[in-house]
């Protein structure tokens, strides 16, 4: 019994379920939900590195998402290159932006840091909407018809699903490696107390910058995946504050600072969004804000550790009762 409940078996079962999902549910609607779930999980897992493990709650991560979304289509618009060629450049630009933004904002703590990230993301959104090189308020559009496999323009959702799943696996493996190394312990120490971590010799600012850079790179990759699939981007869909809030909510709902917390949050939140949009049509977008606000209140009031922490305490209680009996 203990063997079947081991974490390794649970990870294998999860991987098998994710691999088989588009085969079992072959309808285009369910595959689209699966792709949306994976994109939300990638974005939230990327945010989780700095917001969950390091405790630096960024509400402006849409700046990295938008940068990764605009760069591939800018390469296509200016030079006719496949959007795929702009993905690594977008990640490098996101890392550079993370360093530039992180150096002054990491002097702030708590909600002041969160407010600063919101302000920077909004400034970038407004500036992008007035910059003619990137299409202004209209945005940019990618190739309507695939010129080759490198354009990654498919009619079916299936190729996108497995591409997104591969990227999610890379993000999770990287996060798991960070957890087990000194860098991960530094992040946990900073989250617990920056002053105590600094007194123990932890390079606080450098560690936070590295965490933000790694998080920005993966968030940029999520933005590139989004735009390669949709083939279109504009300032609101790239840099809108709702994108940052979704990352935060998905990670916090499942359990910020845990490896699989963002997956659990995405598994709950994405179907809720889809159901709201299906039942209420255009009004579902407004209902999304209500759902987000309600989740924030519930998490802050009753379960700051998210569903992973709730499950951990519940499983521990069941285990103790079983052994006591």
Secondary structure, DSSP 8 states (H G I E B T S, - for coil): -TTTTSHHHHHHHHHHHHHHHHHHS-SHHHHHHHHHHHHHHHHHHHHHIIIIIS----S-THHHHHHHHHHHHHHHHHH---TTHHHHHHHHHHHHHHHHHHHHHTTS-THHHHHHHHHHHHHHHHHHHT-GGGTTTT-EE--SS-SSGGG---SSSHHHHHHHHHHHHHHHHHHHHHHHSHHHHHHHHHHH-HHHHHHTT--HHHHHHHHHHHHHHHHHHHHHHHHHHH-EE-HHHHH-HHHHHHHHHHHHHH-TTSSSHHHHHHHHHHHHHHHHHHHHGGGHHHHHHHHHHHHHHHHHHH-TTHHHHHHHHHHHHHHHHHHH-
